């Protein structure tokens, strides 16, 4: 399925891996994402507190880690 969808954002993990974002569904508060070219899955969009800035950030949990949308690079 990931081959059929266009990547709209990428969250770099290391030099050989990235978390690819394919779609953001605001209506259902979810994001379609996958690691490299693995089949994508839906993840719930949530808000998390950033202790460094003292503000809340929007993003989603992936593999036990919070991925803020502000760290996802937009892909054209």
Backbone torsions as a table, in degrees:
resi	resn	phi	psi	omega
1	UNK	NA	-35.1	-178.1
2	UNK	-64.2	-25.5	178.6
3	UNK	-70.1	-25.4	-177.3
4	UNK	-86.0	-25.8	-176.7
5	UNK	-96.0	151.1	179.1
6	UNK	-91.1	134.6	176.9
7	UNK	-73.7	127.6	178.6
8	UNK	-107.3	-13.2	179.0
9	UNK	-158.9	155.7	-179.9
10	UNK	-138.5	136.1	176.5
11	UNK	-114.7	105.3	-176.7
12	UNK	-68.6	135.4	178.1
13	UNK	-107.4	-46.5	175.4
14	UNK	-156.6	-170.5	-176.1
15	UNK	-70.2	-13.4	-179.6
16	UNK	-121.9	6.1	-177.9
17	UNK	-142.8	141.5	173.1
18	UNK	-145.4	153.2	175.5
19	UNK	-94.6	116.3	-176.5
20	UNK	-95.7	132.2	177.4
21	UNK	-104.5	127.5	-176.7
22	UNK	-106.0	-31.7	-175.4
23	UNK	-159.3	143.9	173.0
24	UNK	-118.6	120.4	-178.6
25	UNK	-105.4	93.4	-178.4
26	UNK	-66.5	-31.8	-178.0
27	UNK	-61.8	-41.1	-177.6
28	UNK	-105.9	8.9	179.3
29	UNK	51.4	58.8	179.2
30	UNK	-148.9	161.7	-179.2
31	UNK	-132.8	139.4	178.2
32	UNK	-96.5	117.0	-175.1
33	UNK	-145.7	159.4	176.4
34	UNK	-154.6	161.3	175.7
35	UNK	-88.1	123.4	-177.3
36	UNK	49.7	-121.2	-178.8
37	UNK	-108.1	24.4	175.9
38	UNK	-68.7	158.9	176.8
39	UNK	-61.0	132.1	-177.7
40	UNK	-73.5	154.6	177.3
41	UNK	-133.1	160.0	176.6
42	UNK	-86.8	137.2	177.0
43	UNK	-127.5	142.2	-177.8
44	UNK	-72.9	133.0	174.2
45	UNK	-77.2	135.2	179.4
46	UNK	-144.1	174.3	-179.9
47	UNK	-112.6	139.0	178.9
48	UNK	-133.8	145.5	-179.9
49	UNK	-80.9	131.3	176.3
50	UNK	-101.6	109.6	-176.8
51	UNK	-65.4	-26.2	-179.7
52	UNK	-70.8	-41.0	-177.2
53	UNK	-99.3	-18.9	-177.2
54	UNK	76.6	16.5	-178.6
55	UNK	-121.8	164.8	175.8
56	UNK	-93.2	143.2	179.2
57	UNK	-122.5	145.7	174.8
58	UNK	-89.1	144.3	179.2
59	UNK	178.1	-153.1	179.6
60	UNK	-152.8	158.9	177.4
61	UNK	-90.4	134.5	174.9
62	UNK	-137.6	119.7	177.9
63	UNK	58.4	34.0	178.7
64	UNK	86.1	-2.0	179.0
65	UNK	-114.0	145.4	177.0
66	UNK	-86.2	130.0	179.2
67	UNK	-111.5	103.4	179.5
68	UNK	-75.3	141.0	178.9
69	UNK	-61.3	-26.3	179.8
70	UNK	-67.0	-18.2	177.9
71	UNK	-97.7	-4.0	178.4
72	UNK	-86.5	123.8	179.8
73	UNK	-81.7	131.1	178.2
74	UNK	-71.5	136.6	179.1
75	UNK	-116.0	130.4	179.4
76	UNK	-89.3	NA	NA
